[in-house]
Each structure stands twice: as structure tokens, then as C-alpha cells.
Amino acid sequence: NTDYTSNSNAGTGGSYLVIAGSYLLEGNAESMVRKLQQMGYSNAEIVHFDQSQYHSVCAGKYDSNSSAMSTANSLKTKNIDSYVHRRQ
């Protein structure tokens, strides 16, 4: 049982998602996905969490918390706020 749905078929990836923003307007989320992809985060995609009306941008999915935290910290050095979300 998952707590989000993905808009793409990029693969399930790991249990740790690096979330780089949540947007009410899907167009704003799509813009952030494109920005992340241009920065080299080729697996960036929009995900939807259960019970949320927001379009969340996932920069990547990882098998370990440490790998996800490394990506989140890297994004922060590029002035992009992000956090690690663990799938249920």
C-alpha cells in the first residue's frame, strides 16, 4: 500500500523520496520538474500524496536515507529547498 501516486513510469525506485516543492498548480510543478531535469536530476517527476491536493515534485528516489539526504543537501546548496520523505 503506497501513500502516493506517480505521474510517470520512471520506475518505483527506493523508499526515500527527495521532495523539492509542492504546488497547488500543476504547471508550477511541471516547471520545477523541468528545472531539476536541466540540473541533471533526470528522474525528477510529479508525485501525488494521498489526501493532498498538491502536486509534489520528487527529485529522485533512493534505497537509503543517507543517499536521499545527500541529494537533499546538494539541492540546498543550489538554493532549492527539499526534504526526504520515507514511503509508508
Secondary structure, DSSP 4 states (H G I P E B T S, - for coil): --SEEESS-S----SEEEEEEEESSHHHHHHHHHHHHHTT-TT-EEEEETT---EEEEEEEESSHHHHHHHHHHHHHTT---EEEE--
